[in-house]
């Protein structure tokens, strides 16, 4: 019997996936627990419409990410920090601080987890940081760290 899964089920399949299940398993376990519905023509049409909406939403998100990547490419983010005489920073500049400064200075909200900073920046100077904006869209941001 063909069924459409309503939830992820370990060792069976993912949500919105059409699978072949044994009749007894489907009727006695999947249907009563509302884990799946029968793959009728009507339910398949609904599933296809839902997948089209999800695909269009994903395309819109990719377009938005590309726009943000273009904005970020031309920006140079200036961060002022306390530093010692030899150019070493007290503490360091983290991805959280970069995200906060980007939001404050240019009104671009980026999650700190998406900023690809291999390690905390501990010296003064100019750096380039990659920001993963989603689905293979990566923007590069120039950062200029200056002493106070």
Wavefront OBJ file of the C-alpha trace (Angstrom):
o trace
v 0.000 0.000 0.000
v 1.335 3.422 -0.906
v 1.258 5.962 1.933
v 2.397 9.566 2.436
v 4.341 10.066 5.651
v 3.209 12.966 7.834
v 6.279 12.823 10.097
v 9.853 11.562 9.961
v 9.938 7.917 11.028
v 13.266 6.307 11.807
v 14.203 3.480 9.398
v 11.044 4.157 7.345
v 11.277 7.571 5.691
v 11.077 11.339 5.884
v 8.070 13.649 6.112
v 6.097 14.096 2.843
v 7.771 11.037 1.322
v 5.671 8.455 -0.539
v 6.577 4.917 0.489
v 5.282 1.393 0.040
v 4.214 -0.002 3.398
v 2.719 -3.363 4.293
v -1.065 -3.188 4.594
v -1.055 -4.309 8.227
v 1.690 -1.878 9.240
v -0.129 1.001 7.579
v -3.613 0.195 8.955
v -2.584 -0.896 12.438
v 0.284 1.501 13.197
v 0.757 4.414 10.767
v -2.873 5.469 10.290
v -4.072 5.225 13.946
v -1.041 7.189 15.197
v -1.533 9.814 12.450
v 1.972 9.168 11.103
v 0.790 8.662 7.521
v -2.161 8.965 5.173
v -3.108 6.825 2.226
v -1.638 7.988 -1.105
v -4.933 8.609 -2.891
v -5.159 10.804 -5.979
v -6.497 13.707 -3.883
v -3.761 13.385 -1.241
v -1.063 13.154 -3.934
v -2.380 16.381 -5.530
v -2.219 18.126 -2.145
v 1.330 16.837 -1.603
v 2.470 18.096 -5.027
v 0.948 21.534 -4.351
v 2.668 21.655 -0.959
v 6.015 20.722 -2.551
v 5.615 23.436 -5.224
v 4.969 26.055 -2.532
v 8.022 24.869 -0.590
v 10.164 24.989 -3.739
v 9.003 28.527 -4.556
v 9.725 29.596 -0.977
v 13.223 28.136 -1.236
v 13.849 30.018 -4.506
v 12.738 33.276 -2.848
v 15.090 32.638 0.074
v 17.983 32.007 -2.326
v 17.235 35.265 -4.186
v 17.131 37.163 -0.880
v 20.436 35.576 0.172
v 22.025 36.618 -3.145
v 20.862 40.222 -2.614
v 22.380 40.253 0.872
v 25.614 38.752 -0.519
v 25.826 41.582 -3.060
v 25.306 44.183 -0.310
v 27.916 42.568 1.916
v 30.480 42.374 -0.902
v 30.808 46.171 -1.129
v 30.759 46.833 2.627
v 33.850 47.367 4.739
v 32.949 46.878 8.383
v 34.966 49.038 10.797
v 35.397 47.639 14.296
v 37.191 49.666 16.974
v 38.787 47.687 19.803
v 41.141 48.193 22.721
v 44.637 47.071 21.806
v 48.103 46.935 23.297
v 51.212 48.683 21.970
v 52.282 45.797 19.735
v 48.934 45.596 17.885
v 47.482 42.745 19.916
v 43.822 43.016 20.835
v 42.630 42.574 24.409
v 40.322 39.555 24.147
v 39.608 39.335 20.450
v 36.917 39.896 17.852
v 34.422 37.034 17.620
v 31.714 36.190 15.102
v 29.135 37.472 17.599
v 30.757 40.919 17.645
v 30.968 40.944 13.846
v 27.257 40.093 13.567
v 26.326 42.810 16.092
v 28.421 45.465 14.317
v 26.988 44.506 10.920
v 23.486 44.904 12.349
v 24.326 48.195 14.068
v 26.244 49.864 11.241
v 24.495 48.565 8.111
v 21.142 47.132 9.328
v 21.945 43.684 7.912
v 20.951 40.855 10.239
v 23.155 37.759 10.009
v 23.244 34.830 12.408
v 26.606 34.613 14.197
v 26.743 30.871 13.475
v 26.796 31.562 9.733
v 29.923 33.707 9.947
v 32.849 31.483 8.995
v 35.543 32.665 11.399
v 38.120 29.941 11.918
v 39.375 31.502 15.142
v 38.949 34.709 17.095
v 40.733 37.660 15.461
v 43.453 38.844 17.855
v 45.382 41.378 15.774
v 44.678 44.761 14.231
v 44.330 44.987 10.472
v 42.066 44.161 7.533
v 40.481 40.732 7.147
v 37.990 39.032 4.852
v 35.340 36.802 6.408
v 32.974 34.441 4.609
v 29.306 34.442 5.596
v 27.116 31.476 4.650
v 23.751 32.932 3.720
v 22.052 29.658 2.827
v 21.857 27.018 0.095
v 25.341 27.511 -1.274
v 25.181 31.325 -1.251
v 28.322 32.675 0.382
v 29.143 36.354 0.822
v 32.521 37.801 1.702
v 32.736 40.698 4.145
v 35.766 42.939 4.563
v 36.521 43.828 8.161
v 38.858 46.595 9.251
v 39.887 46.299 12.909
v 41.276 49.544 14.355
v 42.631 50.428 17.803
v 40.778 52.939 19.975
l 1 2 3 4 5 6 7 8 9 10 11 12 13 14 15 16 17 18 19 20 21 22 23 24 25 26 27 28 29 30 31 32 33 34 35 36 37 38 39 40 41 42 43 44 45 46 47 48 49 50 51 52 53 54 55 56 57 58 59 60 61 62 63 64 65 66 67 68 69 70 71 72 73 74 75 76 77 78 79 80 81 82 83 84 85 86 87 88 89 90 91 92 93 94 95 96 97 98 99 100 101 102 103 104 105 106 107 108 109 110 111 112 113 114 115 116 117 118 119 120 121 122 123 124 125 126 127 128 129 130 131 132 133 134 135 136 137 138 139 140 141 142 143 144 145 146 147 148
